[in-house]
Amino acid sequence: MYYLSPDLFFPPVDQANRDGILAIGGNLSPERLLLAYKSGIFPWFENGEPIMWWSPNPRMVLFLDELIISKSMRNILNRNIFTVTFNENFRDVISNCQNIERDGQNGTWITNDMIEAYCKMHELGIAKSVEVWQDEVLVGGLYGIDLGHVFCGESMFSKVSNASKVAFIALVNQLKVANYKLLDCQVYNPHLESLGCREIDRIDFMEILKSK
């Protein structure tokens, strides 16, 4: 495992350990964060821990044409009970992702330092958000890092049923129009799988990431 110096550097991703941890330390400056995502790396740690940088193998991704929208979800979309916006309330979205209760989790990995770091990335136009509204109340959303051809999803939240799915579908539709190559979802979970995401080898992910 590599211990980062103040220099702006990450080791090759194939040096990550079996769990996907590549390096420890460094900081959350915009320059380091952008280098990390462009290199197939992302931070993931909890309060009281050093910054931990990950590059898991396999990698969970969505090829945009493989999005699965169930019949029940299509009915919800057709009813227009939600309104979707983009990049209007980034801080509220990431704060809700931090505070939402999740099954099987005692806390959150989104620290206050991470919120401030990603808000800086948003000010630079690199971090993006999707907001889902119901009766003018923010009820769901997601955020991530936009690399121009790959969108790296970070977290999403839902205060009412299906709101996060609406955000996810809206993002995918926007990425398809802009001819993005894929949506990076980082690590496996069954909810993502139900939406059409699947695991691919890290080597294949890196080839896509490095292509333009």
C-alpha distance (Angstrom), angle and dihedral (degrees) to the residues before:
residue distance angle dihedral
M1 . . .
Y2 3.80 . .
Y3 3.82 122.1 .
L4 3.78 108.9 -148.5
S5 3.78 121.8 -127.7
P6 3.82 122.8 -152.4
D7 3.81 87.7 -91.0
L8 3.80 116.1 104.7
F9 3.79 97.4 -109.6
F10 3.80 142.5 120.5
P11 3.79 126.5 -169.1
P12 3.83 119.3 -119.9
V13 3.80 112.3 -73.6
D14 3.80 92.7 -121.2
Q15 3.81 86.8 71.8
A16 3.81 91.1 68.8
N17 3.79 114.9 116.7
R18 3.80 124.9 -114.0
D19 3.81 91.6 -83.3
G20 3.79 92.0 51.5
I21 3.81 98.7 -105.1
L22 3.79 109.9 142.8
A23 3.79 107.1 169.0
I24 3.80 145.4 -3.8
G25 3.78 131.1 -143.2
G26 3.75 132.7 15.6
N27 3.78 120.4 109.2
L28 3.80 142.4 -85.3
S29 3.79 97.9 -108.2
P30 3.82 115.7 148.5
E31 3.81 89.9 -114.1
R32 3.81 93.3 54.1
L33 3.79 93.9 42.7
L34 3.79 92.6 51.0
L35 3.81 91.7 47.7
A36 3.80 89.3 49.5
Y37 3.79 95.5 53.4
K38 3.79 92.8 43.3
S39 3.82 86.6 53.0
G40 3.82 95.8 49.8
I41 3.81 93.8 -102.6
F42 3.80 132.4 121.2
P43 3.84 136.0 -179.3
W44 3.79 120.2 -112.1
F45 3.79 123.0 166.6
E46 3.79 142.2 122.7
N47 3.80 134.3 -115.8
G48 3.79 110.9 -71.1
E49 3.81 93.7 23.3
P50 3.81 126.9 104.1
I51 3.79 115.7 -106.3
M52 3.80 108.1 -80.0
W53 3.80 121.7 -159.4
W54 3.80 120.2 -152.4
S55 3.78 138.6 -163.4
P56 3.82 106.1 170.8
N57 3.77 126.3 -161.8
P58 2.98 117.8 -119.6
R59 3.79 102.2 34.8
M60 3.80 124.1 -146.2
V61 3.81 111.4 -132.0
L62 3.77 142.0 157.8
F63 3.77 119.9 -134.0
L64 3.76 98.0 -150.2
D65 3.81 96.7 -128.4
E66 3.81 89.2 56.2
L67 3.81 95.6 64.1
I68 3.81 110.9 135.1
I69 3.80 117.5 -145.9
S70 3.78 112.4 -177.7
K71 3.80 122.2 -139.6
S72 3.79 90.9 -110.4
M73 3.80 90.4 50.4
R74 3.79 91.3 50.6
N75 3.79 88.7 53.5
I76 3.81 90.2 53.0
L77 3.80 91.6 49.7
N78 3.80 91.7 48.3
R79 3.81 91.4 53.3
N80 3.83 90.5 61.3
I81 3.79 93.4 -143.0
F82 3.81 90.7 145.9
T83 3.80 132.9 56.9
V84 3.81 118.9 -149.2
T85 3.80 127.2 -153.3
F86 3.79 133.2 175.0
N87 3.81 127.2 -134.0
E88 3.79 96.0 -13.5
N89 3.83 100.1 116.8
F90 3.79 108.3 18.0
R91 3.80 96.2 154.4
D92 3.81 92.4 49.3
V93 3.80 90.6 50.2
I94 3.81 96.0 50.5
S95 3.81 91.0 42.7
N96 3.80 90.5 53.4
C97 3.80 89.7 48.3
Q98 3.80 87.2 54.4
N99 3.79 96.1 48.4
I100 3.81 104.2 36.5
E101 3.80 115.1 109.6
R102 3.80 113.9 -118.8
D103 3.79 128.6 -163.9
G104 3.79 112.4 -104.2
Q105 3.81 95.0 11.1
N106 3.79 125.6 105.5
G107 3.77 95.4 -166.3
T108 3.78 144.7 -12.1
W109 3.77 136.2 -81.5
I110 3.82 90.8 -150.4
T111 3.79 101.2 96.5
N112 3.79 124.8 -168.7
D113 3.80 88.8 -107.3
M114 3.79 89.4 55.2
I115 3.80 91.3 51.1
E116 3.79 91.1 54.2
A117 3.81 92.2 44.9
Y118 3.81 94.0 50.9
C119 3.80 91.9 44.2
K120 3.81 86.9 57.2
M121 3.79 88.1 50.6
H122 3.80 88.5 51.5
E123 3.81 91.0 52.1
L124 3.82 86.8 54.8
G125 3.81 90.8 52.0
I126 3.82 93.8 -112.9
A127 3.81 102.0 102.5
K128 3.82 114.2 59.7
S129 3.79 135.6 -171.3
V130 3.78 139.3 -157.4
E131 3.80 118.0 -151.0
V132 3.80 126.3 -159.8
W133 3.79 118.4 -160.1
Q134 3.78 134.1 -168.5
D135 3.79 117.7 -172.5
E136 3.82 88.3 -13.0
V137 3.82 91.7 -56.9
L138 3.82 120.9 120.2
V139 3.82 103.5 -118.3
G140 3.79 103.1 160.0
G141 3.75 146.6 -0.1
L142 3.77 149.5 139.4
Y143 3.78 140.2 -136.2
G144 3.76 138.6 -159.0
I145 3.79 148.1 144.8
D146 3.80 119.8 -71.1
L147 3.80 113.7 -147.3
G148 3.80 94.7 175.0
H149 3.81 96.3 -110.2
V150 3.81 101.0 31.2
F151 3.80 125.5 41.1
C152 3.80 113.4 -151.1
G153 3.80 107.9 -150.8
E154 3.79 115.3 -148.7
S155 3.79 111.0 176.2
M156 3.78 143.2 -25.8
F157 3.78 136.3 -162.3
S158 3.77 138.6 -160.4
K159 3.79 129.4 -163.7
V160 3.80 93.9 178.8
S161 3.78 129.7 33.9
N162 3.81 115.8 -73.6
A163 3.81 96.6 1.2
S164 3.81 93.7 119.7
K165 3.80 90.2 47.8
V166 3.79 89.2 53.9
A167 3.82 89.2 52.9
F168 3.81 91.4 47.8
I169 3.80 93.9 49.4
A170 3.82 92.0 46.2
L171 3.80 90.4 51.8
V172 3.80 93.0 48.8
N173 3.81 91.6 49.8
Q174 3.80 90.4 51.6
L175 3.81 92.3 47.7
K176 3.81 91.0 50.2
V177 3.79 91.7 54.0
A178 3.81 89.3 51.1
N179 3.83 92.2 48.4
Y180 3.80 96.9 -118.2
K181 3.79 115.5 174.4
L182 3.79 98.6 -134.6
L183 3.78 149.0 -30.9
D184 3.81 113.2 -109.4
C185 3.81 111.3 -140.7
Q186 3.82 95.4 174.1
V187 3.82 105.0 -148.7
Y188 3.78 136.5 23.8
N189 3.76 124.9 -90.7
P190 3.81 128.0 157.2
H191 3.81 93.9 -121.4
L192 3.79 90.8 59.9
E193 3.78 90.7 45.3
S194 3.81 89.8 55.6
L195 3.81 88.1 58.2
G196 3.81 92.8 54.1
C197 3.79 101.6 -91.5
R198 3.79 118.5 142.1
E199 3.77 140.4 179.8
I200 3.79 122.0 -101.2
D201 3.77 131.8 -179.7
R202 3.79 114.7 -85.3
I203 3.81 90.1 -123.2
D204 3.81 90.4 59.0
F205 3.79 91.1 46.0
M206 3.80 91.5 51.4
E207 3.81 91.8 50.5
I208 3.80 90.1 55.1
L209 3.80 92.2 43.8
K210 3.80 92.5 52.4
S211 3.82 93.5 46.5
K212 3.79 121.6 89.6
